[in-house]
Amino acid sequence: MITKAIGKYVNSSPQKARLVADLIRGKSAGDALNLLRFNRKRVAADMLKLLRSAIANAESNPENPVDVEELFVSKVTVDGASNRFRRRIRPAPMGRAFRYVRRQSHITIGLDVRKA
């Protein structure tokens, strides 16, 4: 893995974010950009921002210059963030309250160069 970008506390559940992560894993960087740009999932915009950041990290590394056309998405991981402060209360009948959790994710995108 040459470069990576990490997004913390992304406002999407890990289950929904993994659906989009599975789409771009193993694709070239250009194809992944197009897939994310036209995907209708809300988390796709955050992943697009992360992918652009990872590509910029690869371009700006002076020790290991790479051609952007050769990059591909080698690793995408989506982990759950802490739910400690994301618990909410919804009013329920007869004076009760139901708790629900607003889930968040930590997303890591890793880029590498294809071996010919």
Secondary structure, DSSP 8 states (H G I E B T S, - for coil): --EEEEEEEESS-HHHHHHHHHHHTTSBHHHHHHHHHT--STHHHHHHHHHHHHHHHHHT-SSS---GGGEEEEEEEEEE---TT-EEEEE-GGG-EEEEE---EEEEEEEEE---
